[in-house]
Structure formats: structure tokens, C-alpha cells
Amino acid sequence: MVPSKGRSGRGPRAAPVPVNNCGLQLVIQTSSIPEKNKPFEFRINKDPASFHNRLLQHDLEKNHSGTQDNTNFGSSSSITFPVLQRTAEEKILNSDRLTLERQKLTVCPIIDGEDHLRLLNFQHNFITRIQNISNLHHLVFLDLYDNQIEEISGVSTLRSLRVLLLGKNRIKKISNLENLKNLDVLDLHGNQITKIENIGHLSELRVLNLARNLLTVVENLNGLDSLTELNLRHNQVSTIEEERRMASIAARKEEERKRESHKQNLLKEKKRLTIGNIARQWEIQQNQIALEASLNKDKENEPCQINGSAAYVFPEESRSLDTILSSAVQGLSVLESHLVEVEGDTLGLYGAGALECLDRNWSVQTAGIIVTVSFMFIEFDEIVQVLAKLKTKFPNCVHLKFKETNLVALQQFSALVEMHRMEQLTVDPQGNPVVNFTLWKYYVLFRLNHFNLQKINGVKVTENDIIKAERLFGILAYVASSELPHYRMFSLFGESRRKQFHYLLEGKGKKSGTGNEESSDTRRSGGESTARATLNYMTKDFHMEKLEEIKERKAFCQTYVENLVKEAADINTKNESLQKLWPQMFIEFVRDAVIEIRNKNSYMKLCLQRITEQKQ
């Protein structure tokens, strides 16, 4: 708030004039400009028996009656200061502000019990010196417009002051503002200042009004980084020199800074709203999964008896719940359902849709600076499907972060072998129940031993941690690998590992110490050991595909066996029938043979004839 240059030119005012909050009523002559030597009357509206009111009346009358003897106004020790106290009701009405405008004060009164004041107004008085306000540490706005102040003083303790209005006074020099570093507006118009000085430290100053002074040169504006308004009208300045250009540059910088700040604030707000929307969608999705699991579990169980009748979960109820959840998701779809953010060397992926960004054509420079990839509100099984792309797109990625990704089992960490290298792993407990397992870190160290992890959840990995992990899970891996059929072992490895494993099975590597050599060679080549490879993880989708495949094979085998059994049953039936008919058939065979050879010559002719016919 900068006073306009016509503030003092007001028309006649009607008397009496009520004072807002000091309990006084003044009867003032209807003159536009108060006469200093003309007496005026103070009238107390409150109980005249009040001690504070009588004290205030006495002090004010003593200060302004002109009957003071031997008073040296140049010395503060000989001046009698009026004491101002407000009633509780007045404090409630204007708790943080006090207006003493047009009270014909020549000094600043002592303001008792008002340390919490934020606004103080002394406009249009005859005050010659700023006094008795050093205790107002919360003061933000101080207005001393149109007084007779000759020096800026008494404000060094007001470190919270943002607006200082000293227009239309008798100030000749800018001084004593060293502690007012939070000052936003400084109004010194209508004074007798000849030089701009002692304001370079006011980096927060936005408005500076030096109109109607005695300035001849514009200088010493360096350091006013926030200055956007400078008023130098009606001075004696002949040339602006470099300061005007600097002020213009500073103003442009401030405007650019504000625009950039506004833009950043908008982006931050949009990010906050988007992440909130993703979090709500994730929560609804998890609730729906839990509901479906609960309903499936109820279907598997037998119906419970309630008062002799069976209680079931009706399909209509489940459909209504699904409808509610679907409508909730549609209501949230107004905002983005995923977010991709590159901040420094970190790529943040929020929501399952963010995984599609891995199919983009990332620039070599951007992809090269990515060191950390953070996943939030994404199912871990969906992340597993893009790990191969991740290591291809961002070759320098060595740190993975997981938050709200449904990491629930130790085996899931086995899927991270898809990464070509990894130095750090961070798993937030929020949305990842696996962190509640005491041994999860040791399983990670054992299963991903070939990565040589440096930190897990920000804690440095020690040699003792690696030894302990080997002791805890080494036997488990050995048992799993020794009990697993060879054909299953082959399915776990790539081509190079299959050849190596086949080489070991043939006995060419069964010499003493071969196993240790394999382990050391594997680690040097950055691969995983045979035993560790048996501790693999199948995603839910892959597991379902395997189940479908197993179901199809089972159905085929069942059909094949049924056909074999049926064929065997038919053969057995035929055999039983043959056994019953065979005695009679044998007798008939013998009888026919005897009849045919009864006449030897005829039989021989018949045989020769058959042979001849066969040759023809």
C-alpha cells in the first residue's frame, strides 16, 4: 500500500471524530490542515473513574497543553510519553491492529500490552521521532505518513516488518534499515533525501517510492533483486545511467522467476493430483482383488447353516459390488491414470500404464543418465515382464526401487536376475509385505549373489551378510538342484548355461574341484550358479499358462489311457469268446481235413489246381 500523492488534500471533516480503538473521542476544528498551536479537546468515553483512562487523559493533556515547563523536546529523557491501554472489548474488536490517525501526537505513545500487534497507523500527526515501538516484534505494517520525522530510527528490532510508509516527512538520509531484510514496500516520497544509499541489502524489496525528493543521480540499486516498481518522479535527476538498465533487468528477471515459479507450482499440483488419483485407483484395484479372493474362498467352502437353512453368496450381490467398484474407477479416470517422471538421474514410474514408456525411442543422452528406476502402484508381476527392456533401454541403471508393488514372497526376488547388473535395491515396506520377513535381505543377497549388491534399503552390505546368506540358503539351493530332474534343469538355463550343464553331466567336469571352479567362473562372468538358478520365480500369468498346459496334457493322457483300456478290454472279450468256441472249432477243422484227404488222388488234383490258379 503506497499512499497517493493527494492523501493530504482532504476536505473539511465534521467533529467529533471517533477513534477506532484507543477509547478516545476528539473534537477537532473543521480545518483541512490542523493548526499546530491551536488547542484541542480530549474526551474520555469510558468510565472517568477508570485509572488507565485518567492516566491516559492526564498524559495526553500534559503532553499537548503547552504548559510544560523546562521541557527539552530534543531529549527523550525529559519528554513525558502518554501511555495507551485498551480494554478487553477493544482488543477483541481489533486484536492485531491499532489506528492513531489524526490525534495531534508529537511523540509515539507507550503502547502497553500490545506486543502481538501486526498493523500500526500514525498517519497525519506531528511525530518527530519514531519511539516506543521496539517491543512490537510481530509488526508487519507501520504507517507514519504525514508527520515531522527527520531521521529513520527506532525500527531495528522490527525484523518482521514488511511495509514501512514514511512519506511526507522531513527525512534527509536513508539509514538504519539493516535489520529489515524482509521489507517488501518502502515509501519515502515527499521527503528531503539527496542520495540513494543503504538499501542494497533489501533483496526482498519489491516497491520503492522515492518521488518528490532531492535526488540528482540514480545509483546504488544493486542488490535489489526483487524490485519491480521504482518511483522517481518529481526529483532533480538529469541522467539515469546504468541503474535504470539494472533495475529493468532485475524487473524482467523477477517476472520470469514468477512465471517459472507459477509454472512449477502448476506442475507440482498436477503431479500431486495425478499421484493421488493413481493411489486411489490402486487401492480400489487391491480391494477388488481381495473381494474376489474372498468370494472364491467362500465358494470353495461348504455353506454354513443359519437357523437350519444354508447361507450362500448370491451372484447378484457380487455383481453389485463389482458395479460399485467399476463406477468408482470410472469416476477417477478424469485425471491421468499413470505418470512418467525423469528427475535428475531417477526415472519414476507411477501406475501400470507407465510401463509403456519403455517402448518409446529414448534419446541416448537421457537414457544414459538414468541410474535409478522407481516403481510405484504397479503389480510386481507386470514389472517382471519389462525387466529385459529395462536393461536394454537404460544400460547404466544400477538401482531399483519398489513401493506399493505387491512384493509378497521371497521367490519374487528371483525374477530380478533379468537385470544385467544391480548395485542397490530399495523395497519400501508400504505395499510390500515381504519386507516383514526377517530373512528377506539374506535371500536377496544369496539369490542375486552374482550382482555383488552394495546396498539394500540404503544400508551397506557387509561380508558377514554374504556369509550368513550363504549359510541360510545354500543348503536349500543344493537340495533343490539335486532333487530336480535334468530336463527341468535344462529349462531353467539359457543356451550357454545348458551347454555348461550338459558338459558337467557327461562327466567331463566331474574331477576334483570342478564345482568350485564353476562357481568362481560363473561369478567372474557375471552369471548365476546352477544351484541358485533352481530358485526361480514364475509370474501368476506364466503359472496360469503352465496350469492350462498341464491340464491339457492331463486330458490327453487320460483320453489316451482310456482308449488303451478299451482296446485291451475288447481283446480280452474276443479271447474269452475264442476259448469257448475253440473245442468245437477244432473238431470241425479235423473233420474237414479228414473229408478232404479221404480220396488221395482227388485231393492231390485239387491242390495242383489251386496252385496253378494262384500262379496265373
C-alpha positions in Angstrom: 0.0 0.0 0.0 1.6 3.2 -1.2 -0.2 6.4 -0.3 -1.4 8.5 -3.2 0.1 11.9 -3.6 -3.3 13.5 -2.9 -3.8 12.0 0.5 -3.3 15.1 2.5 -5.7 17.2 0.5 -8.9 16.1 2.1 -12.0 18.2 2.6 -13.3 19.5 6.0 -14.2 16.9 8.5 -17.1 17.0 10.9 -16.4 16.9 14.6 -16.3 14.9 16.8 -14.2 12.2 15.1 -14.3 8.8 16.9 -11.0 7.0 17.4 -11.2 3.3 16.4 -9.7 1.5 19.3 -8.0 3.7 21.9 -11.2 4.8 23.7 -10.8 8.5 22.8 -13.0 11.0 21.1 -11.5 14.2 19.7 -13.3 17.4 18.9 -11.3 18.9 16.0 -11.7 22.3 14.3 -13.2 21.8 10.8 -10.0 22.8 9.0 -8.4 20.7 6.3 -5.0 21.2 7.8 -4.7 21.1 11.6 -3.0 24.1 13.3 -0.2 23.1 15.5 -0.7 25.8 18.0 -4.4 25.6 18.3 -5.5 23.7 21.4 -7.9 20.7 21.1 -10.0 18.8 23.5 -9.7 15.1 24.6 -12.9 13.5 25.8 -12.9 10.1 27.5 -15.9 7.9 26.5 -15.2 5.3 29.2 -15.8 5.5 32.9 -13.9 8.6 34.1 -13.1 6.8 37.3 -11.0 4.3 35.4 -7.4 4.5 36.4 -6.0 3.8 32.9 -8.3 6.3 31.3 -7.5 9.0 33.8 -3.8 8.3 33.3 -4.1 8.5 29.5 -6.1 11.7 29.7 -3.5 13.2 32.1 -0.6 12.2 29.9 -2.2 13.4 26.7 -3.2 16.8 28.2 0.2 17.2 29.8 1.9 16.4 26.5 -0.3 18.7 24.4 -1.5 21.5 26.7 1.6 23.6 26.1 2.0 24.2 29.9 5.1 22.0 30.3 7.9 23.9 31.9 11.5 23.4 31.2 10.7 20.7 28.6 13.5 19.9 26.1 11.9 18.2 23.1 15.3 17.3 21.8 15.9 15.0 24.7 13.8 11.9 25.1 14.6 11.7 28.8 12.7 14.9 29.5 9.6 14.1 27.3 6.5 12.8 29.1 5.1 10.0 26.9 1.4 9.2 27.0 0.5 5.6 27.9 -2.0 3.8 25.8 -4.0 0.9 27.1 -7.1 -0.7 25.5 -9.9 -2.5 27.2 -10.5 -6.2 26.6 -13.5 -5.5 24.4 -11.5 -3.1 22.2 -8.7 -5.7 21.8 -11.2 -8.3 20.7 -12.7 -6.0 18.1 -9.3 -5.1 16.6 -6.9 -7.7 18.0 -3.9 -7.2 15.8 -4.2 -3.5 14.6 -4.2 -0.1 16.1 -5.0 3.2 14.4 -4.0 6.6 16.0 -4.7 8.7 12.9 -5.1 12.5 13.3 -4.6 12.6 17.1 -2.2 15.6 17.0 0.5 13.5 18.6 4.0 14.9 18.8 5.5 11.7 20.2 4.7 8.0 19.9 2.8 6.9 22.9 3.8 3.9 25.1 1.7 1.0 23.9 1.2 -1.3 26.8 0.3 -5.0 26.5 0.1 -5.0 22.6 3.1 -7.0 21.7 1.0 -9.0 19.2 0.2 -6.0 17.0 0.7 -6.5 13.3 -0.6 -3.1 12.0 0.1 0.3 13.5 -1.1 3.6 11.9 0.2 7.0 13.0 -0.9 9.0 9.9 -1.4 12.8 10.0 0.2 13.6 13.3 3.1 15.8 14.4 5.5 13.0 15.5 9.2 14.0 15.2 10.8 10.8 16.1 10.0 7.0 15.9 9.9 5.7 19.5 8.3 3.2 21.9 7.6 0.5 19.3 10.7 -1.6 19.7 8.7 -4.2 21.6 6.3 -4.9 18.7 8.3 -7.8 17.2 5.3 -9.1 15.2 4.6 -5.8 13.5 4.2 -6.2 9.7 2.7 -2.8 8.7 3.9 0.6 10.0 2.3 3.8 8.6 3.9 7.1 9.7 2.7 9.1 6.6 2.4 12.9 7.0 4.4 13.5 10.2 7.5 15.6 11.0 10.1 12.7 11.3 13.6 13.8 10.5 15.5 10.5 10.9 14.7 6.8 10.3 15.3 5.2 13.7 13.7 3.0 16.3 12.8 0.2 13.8 15.9 -2.0 14.1 14.1 -4.6 16.2 11.1 -4.9 13.8 12.5 -7.8 11.9 9.1 -9.0 10.7 8.2 -5.6 9.1 7.1 -5.9 5.5 5.6 -2.4 4.8 7.2 0.8 6.0 5.4 4.1 5.0 7.3 7.3 5.8 6.0 9.5 3.0 5.6 13.3 3.5 8.1 13.7 6.4 11.4 15.6 6.8 13.9 12.7 6.3 17.2 13.7 4.7 19.0 10.4 4.7 18.1 6.7 4.2 19.6 4.8 7.2 19.1 2.3 10.0 17.3 -0.3 7.8 20.0 -3.0 8.2 17.8 -5.4 10.1 14.6 -5.0 7.9 15.6 -7.8 5.5 12.0 -8.9 4.9 10.9 -5.4 3.8 8.6 -5.6 0.8 7.4 -2.0 0.4 9.4 1.2 1.4 7.6 4.5 0.8 9.9 7.6 1.3 8.2 10.0 -1.1 7.8 13.7 -0.2 11.0 13.9 1.9 14.4 15.7 1.6 16.5 12.8 0.5 19.5 13.7 -1.7 21.1 10.2 -2.2 20.0 6.6 -2.7 22.0 4.6 -0.2 22.0 1.9 2.5 19.3 -0.3 0.8 21.4 -2.8 -1.2 20.7 -5.5 1.4 16.9 -5.4 0.9 16.8 -8.3 -1.5 13.1 -8.9 -0.9 12.1 -5.2 -1.6 9.5 -5.1 -4.3 8.3 -1.5 -4.3 10.5 1.6 -3.6 8.9 5.0 -3.7 11.3 8.0 -3.8 9.1 10.5 -5.6 9.3 14.2 -4.6 12.8 14.2 -3.1 16.0 16.0 -3.9 17.7 13.2 -5.9 20.1 14.1 -8.7 21.6 10.7 -9.5 20.1 7.2 -9.6 22.6 4.9 -8.0 23.2 2.1 -5.5 20.3 -0.1 -6.7 22.5 -3.3 -6.9 21.2 -6.0 -4.6 17.5 -5.2 -5.0 16.9 -8.5 -6.8 13.1 -8.4 -6.3 12.5 -4.8 -7.2 9.6 -4.5 -9.6 8.4 -0.9 -9.0 10.7 2.2 -8.6 9.1 5.7 -8.4 11.5 8.6 -9.0 9.0 11.2 -10.2 9.5 14.9 -9.4 13.2 14.7 -8.5 16.2 16.5 -10.0 17.6 13.5 -11.9 19.1 14.5 -15.2 20.5 11.1 -16.2 19.6 7.5 -15.3 23.0 6.0 -16.2 23.4 2.2 -15.5 21.0 1.8 -12.6 17.9 2.1 -14.8 19.1 -0.7 -17.0 19.9 -2.8 -14.0 16.5 -2.1 -12.5 14.8 -3.1 -15.8 16.8 -6.3 -16.0 16.0 -7.1 -12.3 12.4 -6.5 -13.0 12.4 -8.8 -16.0 14.2 -11.4 -14.0 11.7 -11.2 -11.3 8.8 -11.5 -13.7 10.5 -14.5 -15.3 11.1 -16.0 -11.9 7.5 -15.6 -11.0 6.3 -17.1 -14.2 8.7 -20.1 -13.8 7.6 -20.4 -10.2 4.0 -20.4 -11.2 4.6 -23.0 -13.9 6.5 -25.2 -11.4 3.7 -24.8 -8.9 1.1 -25.9 -11.5 3.3 -28.9 -12.5 3.7 -29.9 -8.8 -0.1 -29.6 -8.2 -0.8 -31.6 -11.3 1.7 -34.2 -10.2 0.2 -34.3 -6.8 -3.3 -34.8 -8.1 -2.2 -37.4 -10.6 -0.4 -39.5 -8.0 -3.3 -39.2 -5.7 -5.6 -40.5 -8.5 -3.2 -43.4 -9.2 -3.1 -44.2 -5.5 -6.9 -44.3 -5.3 -7.2 -46.5 -8.4 -4.6 -48.8 -6.9 -6.4 -49.1 -3.6 -9.7 -49.8 -5.4 -8.0 -52.5 -7.5 -6.5 -54.1 -4.4 -9.8 -54.1 -2.7 -11.4 -55.7 -5.7 -8.8 -58.4 -5.8 -9.2 -59.1 -2.1 -13.0 -59.2 -2.6 -12.7 -61.7 -5.5 -10.4 -63.9 -3.4 -12.8 -63.8 -0.5 -15.7 -64.8 -2.7 -13.7 -67.6 -4.3 -12.8 -68.9 -0.9 -16.4 -68.8 0.2 -17.4 -70.8 -2.9 -14.9 -73.5 -2.1 -16.2 -73.9 1.4 -19.4 -75.6 2.2 -22.4 -73.4 3.0 -22.8 -72.6 6.7 -26.1 -73.4 8.5 -28.0 -70.5 9.9 -31.2 -71.5 11.7 -31.3 -74.7 9.8 -31.0 -73.1 6.3 -28.0 -72.7 4.1 -26.5 -69.3 3.5 -24.8 -68.6 0.2 -23.2 -65.6 -1.5 -25.6 -64.8 -4.3 -24.2 -63.8 -7.7 -26.4 -60.7 -7.6 -24.5 -59.4 -4.6 -21.1 -59.9 -6.2 -22.3 -58.2 -9.4 -23.5 -55.2 -7.4 -20.1 -54.9 -5.6 -18.3 -55.1 -9.0 -20.6 -52.4 -10.4 -19.8 -50.1 -7.5 -16.0 -50.6 -7.9 -16.2 -50.1 -11.7 -18.1 -46.9 -11.3 -15.6 -45.6 -8.8 -12.8 -46.3 -11.2 -14.6 -44.5 -14.0 -15.1 -41.5 -11.7 -11.3 -41.3 -11.2 -10.5 -41.6 -14.9 -10.8 -37.9 -15.4 -7.2 -37.5 -14.3 -4.2 -39.3 -15.7 -4.0 -43.0 -14.6 -0.2 -43.1 -14.9 2.8 -40.8 -14.6 6.3 -41.0 -16.1 8.8 -38.6 -14.5 12.5 -38.1 -15.0 14.0 -36.2 -12.1 17.8 -35.9 -12.1 19.2 -39.5 -12.6 15.9 -41.1 -11.4 13.1 -42.4 -13.6 9.8 -42.6 -11.7 7.0 -44.9 -13.0 3.6 -44.5 -11.3 0.8 -46.8 -12.4 0.8 -49.8 -14.7 0.4 -47.7 -17.8 3.7 -46.0 -17.1 5.5 -49.3 -18.2 4.6 -48.5 -21.8 7.2 -45.7 -21.7 9.9 -48.4 -22.1 8.7 -48.8 -25.7 9.5 -45.1 -26.5 12.5 -44.0 -28.5 14.6 -42.5 -25.7 17.4 -40.3 -26.6 20.9 -41.7 -25.9 21.7 -38.8 -23.6 18.5 -39.1 -21.5 18.7 -42.9 -21.3 22.4 -42.7 -20.3 21.8 -40.5 -17.2 19.2 -42.9 -15.7 20.8 -44.6 -12.8 17.7 -45.3 -10.6 14.3 -46.6 -11.7 11.4 -46.3 -9.1 8.2 -48.3 -9.4 5.0 -47.2 -7.6 1.5 -48.6 -7.7 2.4 -51.3 -10.2 2.0 -55.1 -9.8 5.4 -56.8 -9.4 4.4 -59.5 -11.9 3.8 -56.7 -14.5 7.2 -55.3 -13.8 8.9 -58.7 -14.3 7.7 -58.7 -17.9 9.6 -55.5 -18.8 12.9 -56.1 -16.9 14.5 -57.3 -20.1 13.5 -54.0 -21.8 14.7 -52.0 -18.8 18.3 -53.3 -19.0 18.3 -52.6 -22.8 16.8 -49.1 -22.6 18.9 -47.9 -19.6 22.3 -49.6 -19.6 23.5 -47.5 -16.7 20.6 -48.4 -14.4 22.0 -50.0 -11.2 19.3 -49.1 -8.6 15.7 -50.4 -8.4 13.1 -49.0 -6.0 9.7 -50.7 -5.3 6.8 -49.1 -3.4 3.2 -50.4 -3.5 4.1 -53.3 -5.9 2.7 -56.3 -4.0 6.0 -58.0 -3.2 4.7 -60.8 -1.0 7.0 -63.8 -1.5 10.8 -64.3 -1.4 10.7 -66.1 -4.7 9.7 -62.9 -6.4 13.2 -61.5 -6.0 14.5 -64.3 -8.2 12.9 -62.6 -11.2 15.4 -59.7 -10.8 18.1 -61.9 -12.4 16.8 -60.5 -15.7 18.8 -57.3 -14.9 22.3 -57.2 -16.4 23.7 -55.6 -13.2 22.4 -54.1 -10.0 24.2 -52.4 -7.2 21.4 -51.1 -5.0 17.9 -52.4 -4.1 15.3 -50.4 -2.2 12.0 -52.1 -1.1 9.6 -49.8 0.7 7.5 -51.5 3.4 4.4 -49.7 2.1 2.6 -52.2 -0.1 5.3 -54.8 0.0 4.6 -57.3 2.9 7.7 -59.3 2.0 9.8 -56.8 4.0 8.2 -58.1 7.1 10.1 -61.3 6.7 13.3 -61.2 8.8 15.4 -63.1 6.3 14.3 -61.3 3.1 17.6 -59.4 2.7 19.7 -62.5 3.1 17.6 -64.3 0.4 18.2 -61.3 -1.9 21.9 -61.5 -1.2 22.0 -65.2 -1.9 19.8 -65.3 -4.9 21.4 -62.2 -6.6 24.9 -63.0 -5.4 26.3 -62.6 -8.9 25.3 -58.9 -8.9 27.6 -58.1 -5.9 24.9 -55.8 -4.3 26.4 -52.8 -2.5 23.3 -51.5 -0.6 19.9 -52.8 0.4 17.4 -50.2 1.6 20.2 -47.7 1.9 22.3 -50.0 4.3 25.7 -51.1 3.1 26.2 -54.9 2.5 29.0 -56.4 4.5 31.0 -59.6 4.0 29.3 -61.1 7.1 25.9 -60.5 5.5 27.0 -62.5 2.4 28.4 -65.4 4.5 25.2 -65.5 6.6 23.1 -65.6 3.4 25.2 -68.5 2.1 24.7 -70.4 5.2 21.0 -69.8 5.4 20.0 -70.6 1.8 22.9 -72.6 0.4 21.6 -75.9 1.6 18.2 -75.1 0.3 19.5 -74.4 -3.1 21.6 -77.6 -3.1 18.7 -79.8 -2.2 16.5 -78.1 -4.8 19.1 -78.6 -7.6 19.9 -82.2 -6.6 16.3 -83.3 -6.5 15.3 -81.6 -9.7 15.1 -83.8 -12.8 17.7 -83.0 -15.5 15.1 -82.0 -18.1 13.8 -79.4 -15.6 17.3 -78.1 -15.0 17.8 -77.6 -18.8 14.6 -75.5 -18.9 16.0 -73.0 -16.4 19.1 -72.0 -18.3 20.0 -70.2 -21.4 21.9 -71.8 -24.3 25.4 -71.2 -22.8 24.4 -72.5 -19.4 22.7 -75.5 -20.9 26.0 -76.5 -22.7 27.9 -76.0 -19.5 25.4 -78.1 -17.5 25.5 -80.8 -20.2 29.2 -80.8 -20.0 29.1 -81.4 -16.3 26.5 -84.3 -16.7 28.7 -86.1 -19.2 31.4 -86.4 -16.5 33.9 -84.2 -18.2 33.8 -81.8 -15.4 33.4 -84.3 -12.5 37.0 -84.0 -11.5 38.0 -82.8 -8.1 37.3 -79.1 -7.5 35.2 -78.7 -10.7 32.2 -77.4 -8.7 34.2 -74.7 -7.1 35.7 -73.7 -10.4 32.3 -73.5 -12.0 31.2 -71.2 -9.2 34.2 -68.9 -9.5 34.0 -68.9 -13.3 30.3 -68.1 -13.1 30.8 -65.2 -10.8 33.6 -63.8 -12.9 31.4 -64.0 -16.0 28.5 -62.3 -14.2 26.2 -65.3 -14.4 24.3 -67.2 -11.7 25.3 -70.6 -10.3 23.4 -73.8 -11.1 22.1 -74.2 -7.6 20.8 -70.7 -7.4 19.1 -71.0 -10.8 16.8 -73.6 -9.4 15.3 -71.0 -7.1 13.3 -69.3 -9.8 10.0 -67.4 -9.9 7.1 -67.8 -12.2 4.7 -64.9 -12.5 1.0 -65.5 -12.0 0.2 -65.3 -15.7 3.0 -67.8 -16.5 1.9 -70.0 -13.7 -1.7 -70.0 -15.1 -0.3 -70.8 -18.6 1.6 -73.7 -17.1 -1.5 -74.9 -15.3 -3.5 -74.8 -18.6 -0.8 -76.7 -20.3 -0.7 -79.3 -17.6 -4.5 -79.5 -17.7 -4.4 -80.1 -21.5 -1.7 -82.8 -21.1 -3.6 -84.4 -18.4 -6.7 -84.5 -20.5 -4.7 -86.0 -23.4 -3.1 -88.6 -21.3 -6.5 -89.6 -19.7 -8.1 -89.9 -23.2 -5.1 -92.0 -24.4 -5.2 -94.3 -21.4 -8.9 -94.7 -21.7 -8.6 -95.7 -25.4 -5.9 -98.3 -24.4 -8.0 -99.7 -21.7 -11.0 -100.0 -24.1 -8.9 -101.7 -26.7 -7.5 -104.2 -24.1 -11.0 -104.9 -22.9 -12.1 -105.7 -26.4 -9.1 -108.0 -27.0 -9.9 -109.8 -23.7 -13.5 -110.2 -24.7 -12.5 -111.7 -28.0 -10.1 -114.0 -26.3 -12.7 -115.3 -23.9 -15.1 -115.9 -26.7 -12.4 -117.8 -28.6 -11.7 -120.0 -25.7 -15.3 -121.0 -25.5 -15.6 -121.7 -29.3 -12.2 -123.3 -29.8 -13.1 -127.0 -28.9 -15.9 -127.1 -31.4 -13.9 -125.3 -34.0 -11.0 -127.8 -33.5 -13.3 -130.8 -34.1 -14.7 -129.1 -37.3 -11.1 -128.4 -38.5 -10.2 -132.1 -38.0 -13.4 -133.3 -39.7 -12.9 -131.1 -42.7 -9.3 -132.2 -43.1 -10.3 -135.9 -42.9 -13.0 -135.5 -45.5 -10.7 -133.6 -47.9 -7.9 -136.3 -47.8 -10.3 -139.3 -47.9 -9.7 -139.7 -51.6 -6.0 -139.1 -52.0 -5.9 -138.7 -55.8 -8.8 -136.3 -55.9 -7.2 -134.3 -53.1 -3.9 -134.1 -54.9 -5.6 -132.9 -58.1 -7.5 -130.2 -56.2 -4.2 -129.0 -54.6 -2.4 -128.8 -58.0 -5.4 -127.0 -59.5 -5.2 -124.4 -56.6 -1.5 -123.9 -57.2 -2.0 -123.4 -60.9 -4.7 -120.8 -60.3 -2.5 -118.9 -57.9 0.3 -118.7 -60.5 -2.0 -117.5 -63.2 
